[in-house]
Amino acid sequence: LYQLKELILSNNSIDTLEKNQFENFKTLESLDLSENKLGFLDKDIFKGLDNLIELELYGNQLTFEQTVKPFAYLKNLEKLDLSNNPFKKLPTELFYGLTNLTKLVMDETNIECIQEDDFLYVESLKHISLNNNKSLKNLSENAFNKLKNIDSDFLRFM
């Protein structure tokens, strides 16, 4: 079990994860928690997932209203999917620690605006998708300025 590379827990009714839930899964590279009922991510939930490359969180109830640095321990994460979650804004430190993130998917959320510093901690991003965000009304003209590696072919929104 502790040599596991991929863990798929999608399409369940998981609404809570305990602190340090995955700390013994040191070799895990892919975690799929999509299509559950998660509404909150504690800052220590992903502690110990040093080798995680891909995290699927789409289709949950995440609002990030009381969340502080939920991905801080995921230094090697390359792909994050937050699509189909009801969050309205991106907290300043939401992406803190994601220094190797290259692909971010946030399609079909309730996001209303994207500010200049929303992508402050993910300068390594190459691909970002913001498709079908019907509530997105305010996009700062400098929102993507810090993303020096962004591939304009993969900057998709609306």
C-alpha positions in Angstrom: 0.0 0.0 0.0 2.8 2.4 0.8 4.4 1.9 -2.6 1.2 3.1 -4.3 1.6 5.4 -7.3 -2.0 6.2 -8.1 -5.0 6.5 -5.9 -8.5 7.1 -7.4 -11.2 8.0 -4.9 -13.5 9.7 -7.5 -17.3 9.6 -7.6 -17.9 8.9 -3.9 -19.5 10.9 -1.1 -16.3 12.0 0.6 -17.0 15.3 2.4 -14.1 15.4 4.9 -10.5 14.5 4.9 -8.5 14.3 8.1 -5.2 16.2 8.7 -2.2 14.2 7.4 -4.7 11.8 5.7 -2.1 10.8 3.1 1.2 11.3 5.0 2.2 7.6 4.6 1.7 7.6 0.8 5.2 8.9 0.1 5.4 7.4 -3.4 1.9 8.6 -4.6 2.2 10.4 -7.9 -1.5 10.8 -8.8 -4.5 11.5 -6.5 -8.0 11.7 -7.9 -10.6 13.1 -5.4 -12.9 14.3 -8.1 -16.7 14.2 -8.0 -17.0 14.1 -4.2 -18.5 16.5 -1.6 -15.3 18.1 -0.3 -16.0 21.7 0.9 -12.8 22.4 2.9 -9.1 21.6 2.6 -7.0 21.8 5.7 -3.5 23.0 5.2 -2.1 19.7 6.4 -4.3 17.3 4.3 -1.6 16.8 1.6 1.4 16.7 4.0 3.7 13.9 3.0 2.8 13.8 -0.6 6.2 14.9 -1.7 6.1 13.0 -5.0 2.5 14.0 -6.1 2.5 15.2 -9.7 -1.2 15.3 -10.4 -4.2 16.2 -8.3 -7.8 16.0 -9.4 -10.3 18.0 -7.3 -12.9 18.8 -9.9 -16.6 18.4 -9.1 -16.5 19.1 -5.3 -17.9 21.9 -3.2 -14.7 23.8 -2.6 -15.1 27.5 -1.9 -11.7 28.2 -0.4 -13.3 30.8 1.9 -11.5 29.5 5.0 -8.6 27.7 3.4 -5.1 28.8 4.1 -2.3 27.4 1.9 -3.9 24.0 1.2 -1.3 23.0 -1.4 1.8 24.2 0.5 3.3 20.7 0.8 2.9 19.8 -2.9 6.2 21.2 -4.2 6.3 18.7 -7.1 2.7 19.0 -8.3 2.6 19.7 -12.0 -1.2 19.4 -12.8 -4.1 20.7 -10.7 -7.8 20.5 -11.7 -10.2 22.6 -9.7 -13.0 22.7 -12.2 -16.6 22.6 -11.4 -16.2 23.9 -7.8 -18.3 26.8 -6.5 -15.5 29.2 -5.5 -16.0 32.8 -6.3 -12.5 34.2 -5.8 -8.9 33.0 -5.5 -7.4 33.6 -2.0 -4.0 35.3 -2.2 -2.1 32.2 -0.9 -4.2 29.5 -2.5 -1.4 28.4 -4.8 1.4 28.9 -2.3 4.0 26.1 -2.6 3.1 25.1 -6.1 6.5 26.0 -7.6 6.4 23.3 -10.2 2.8 23.6 -11.3 2.7 23.7 -15.1 -1.0 23.0 -15.8 -4.0 24.6 -14.0 -7.6 23.8 -14.9 -10.4 25.9 -13.4 -13.3 25.4 -15.8 -16.9 25.9 -14.8 -16.4 27.6 -11.5 -18.2 30.6 -9.9 -15.1 32.7 -10.1 -16.1 36.4 -10.4 -12.8 38.1 -10.9 -9.1 37.4 -11.4 -6.7 39.8 -9.8 -3.1 40.7 -10.6 -1.6 38.6 -7.8 -3.9 35.6 -8.0 -1.1 33.6 -9.8 1.8 35.0 -7.8 3.1 31.6 -6.6 2.7 29.7 -9.8 5.1 31.4 -12.2 6.0 28.0 -13.7 2.5 27.7 -15.3 2.5 26.9 -19.0 -1.1 26.0 -19.5 -4.2 27.5 -17.8 -7.8 26.8 -18.7 -10.6 29.1 -17.5 -13.4 27.8 -19.8 -17.1 28.3 -19.2 -16.9 30.5 -16.1 -20.2 32.3 -16.5 -19.7 34.5 -13.4 -16.2 35.8 -14.5 -16.8 39.5 -15.1 -13.5 41.2 -14.0 -10.2 40.2 -15.4 -7.3 42.4 -14.3 -5.3 43.5 -17.3 -2.1 42.4 -15.4 -3.6 39.0 -14.2 -1.2 36.9 -16.3 1.9 39.2 -16.2 3.8 37.1 -13.7 3.3 34.0 -15.8 6.5 34.2 -17.9 6.3 30.5 -19.2 2.7 30.6 -20.3 2.0 29.2 -23.7 -0.5 31.6 -25.4 -2.0 28.6 -27.2 -3.0 27.1 -23.8 -4.3 30.3 -22.2 -8.0 29.6 -22.6 -10.9 31.3 -21.0 -14.6 32.1 -21.5 
